[in-house]
Every structure is written in C-alpha cells, then in structure tokens.
Amino acid sequence: MSNELQIYRKRLIPEECILLKDDIIVEQNEDYILTKWKTLNPKTTFSHGCSCYYLKEGFKISKFYRHDGSLLYWYCDIVEYTSRPEDNSLIVTDLLADIILYPDGRMHVVDLDELAEALEKGLITQAQMSACLRQLNNLITIIYRDKFDRLQNPLDRSGL
C-alpha cells in the first residue's frame, strides 16, 4: 500500500466521491498541498491544470490551462477538508460556491443556486452552509483588497 496521500473529490451535486488517482502531488506541508492534473473527462476549452489546497482557509485555488498551455482562468472552490489518517487520505468536499477569475480581471461568483438547492434538499448542513459563506466572504475580501497574488504564489513559485 502506498504511503502517499490519497486525495478524494467529493461533490454534493451530483453526489459522488472520486479518488483523484492521476493527480500528482508536487508539494505538501501543513498549510497547503500543490497538485498538477489532467482533466478527468476531455474538455474542449481546457486540458490540464494545477491546484493549491489551502488546508486552513477552506479554499482550493486552481489554474485551468487551454490545450495550447495558455491560462484560461483561475478557479476558486470553497471546500471542506476531512482528513483520514487511518488510510492517509484527504476528502475534499466541494461546498458548491465558486469564484472564477479571468486573466483580464473579470470575476464571477458562481453556483450559489446549487448551494441553495443543497440546503433545501438537506445535502449540506447549516454548519457547512455557514462555513461556506464565511470562506466565500474571506476569499472575496482577499480579491477585492488586491491580495489574490498571495494565493497564487505557491503555484507560481513551483512553476505550475
């Protein structure tokens, strides 16, 4: 059995939990995990990317690249981390609210309708909803204060 951390992506809508078996962990410490990956399913607009899992903040910041290697956008997931030391795994639950940042400076907050649907259907707890909204607010505040480069730094420093 491998000693390397196994990362699972858990989605609420649609409900699934997938081992990201092909993702490569580039760096790991107590604050974050850096990975690089190829898309699970072929896409026309992007083919690969890299992610920084901020373990204390509840964010996953990803760079999505086009097939030609140019940056398509930064995709920021609000997530919940569940560590399972017994099998050296990390479950990353997508709390649905996301922010997309485009190279030209545009920002879109997306999937808040899915967040509301998850609450209505009992797929997300009140505590998860509160945490999601606080983490989303923290991330938006970082972006508005022009501090997003601090979240980009680990990926950029690693050449990802």
BELKADA-V403752 format. One record per residue. N is the residue number from 0. PHI is phi in degrees with one decimal (NA if undefined). OMEGA is omega as a letter, one per 40 degrees, with the letter a starting at -180 (none if undefined). Layout:
n | phi | omega
N | PHI | OMEGA
N | PHI | OMEGA
This chain:
n | phi | omega
0 | NA | a
1 | -69.9 | i
2 | -88.7 | a
3 | -70.5 | i
4 | -56.7 | i
5 | -104.1 | a
6 | -106.6 | i
7 | -112.4 | i
8 | -101.2 | i
9 | -108.2 | i
10 | -112.5 | i
11 | -92.4 | i
12 | -133.7 | e
13 | -71.5 | a
14 | -72.2 | i
15 | -163.8 | i
16 | -140.0 | a
17 | -120.6 | i
18 | -71.5 | i
19 | -86.4 | a
20 | -66.5 | a
21 | -97.1 | i
22 | -68.4 | a
23 | -107.6 | i
24 | -80.6 | a
25 | -91.8 | a
26 | -153.8 | a
27 | -148.1 | i
28 | -147.9 | a
29 | -71.9 | a
30 | -96.6 | a
31 | -154.9 | i
32 | -127.4 | i
33 | -102.8 | i
34 | -132.8 | i
35 | -125.8 | a
36 | -156.3 | i
37 | -110.9 | a
38 | -60.3 | i
39 | -67.8 | i
40 | -123.8 | a
41 | -54.9 | i
42 | -124.6 | i
43 | -82.6 | a
44 | -92.0 | i
45 | -148.6 | a
46 | -127.3 | a
47 | -157.9 | i
48 | -175.3 | i
49 | -148.4 | a
50 | -138.4 | i
51 | -122.1 | i
52 | -89.3 | i
53 | -84.7 | a
54 | -70.4 | a
55 | -94.5 | a
56 | -92.0 | a
57 | 78.0 | i
58 | -120.1 | i
59 | -128.9 | a
60 | -105.6 | a
61 | -125.6 | i
62 | -104.5 | i
63 | -105.8 | a
64 | -110.6 | i
65 | -69.8 | i
66 | -60.2 | a
67 | -85.1 | i
68 | 91.3 | i
69 | -82.5 | a
70 | -71.6 | i
71 | -84.4 | i
72 | -171.3 | i
73 | -95.8 | i
74 | -118.9 | a
75 | -114.9 | i
76 | -96.2 | i
77 | -93.3 | a
78 | -136.5 | i
79 | -121.6 | a
80 | -103.2 | i
81 | -126.1 | a
82 | -87.9 | i
83 | -123.1 | a
84 | -61.1 | a
85 | -60.3 | i
86 | -127.1 | i
87 | 49.6 | a
88 | -130.2 | i
89 | -131.1 | i
90 | -99.4 | a
91 | -107.7 | a
92 | -90.6 | i
93 | -75.6 | a
94 | -88.6 | i
95 | 81.6 | a
96 | -72.7 | a
97 | -135.5 | i
98 | -127.4 | i
99 | -111.1 | i
100 | -115.7 | a
101 | -92.8 | a
102 | -56.8 | a
103 | -83.2 | i
104 | 98.2 | i
105 | -66.8 | i
106 | -131.9 | i
107 | -127.1 | i
108 | -95.7 | a
109 | -129.1 | i
110 | 69.2 | i
111 | -68.2 | i
112 | -65.5 | i
113 | -66.9 | i
114 | -62.0 | i
115 | -63.0 | i
116 | -62.3 | i
117 | -62.1 | i
118 | -67.0 | a
119 | -61.5 | a
120 | -90.4 | i
121 | 72.5 | i
122 | -84.4 | a
123 | -134.0 | a
124 | -82.7 | i
125 | -62.4 | i
126 | -63.9 | i
127 | -66.1 | i
128 | -62.0 | i
129 | -61.5 | i
130 | -62.2 | i
131 | -58.1 | a
132 | -66.0 | i
133 | -66.1 | i
134 | -65.5 | i
135 | -62.3 | i
136 | -60.6 | i
137 | -60.7 | a
138 | -67.7 | i
139 | -61.3 | i
140 | -61.8 | i
141 | -59.4 | a
142 | -65.3 | a
143 | -64.0 | i
144 | -85.3 | i
145 | 59.8 | a
146 | -113.7 | a
147 | -61.6 | i
148 | -58.4 | i
149 | -65.3 | i
150 | -80.2 | i
151 | -78.0 | a
152 | -52.4 | a
153 | -58.7 | i
154 | -69.1 | a
155 | -64.8 | i
156 | -60.6 | a
157 | -84.3 | i
158 | 75.0 | a
159 | -91.9 | none
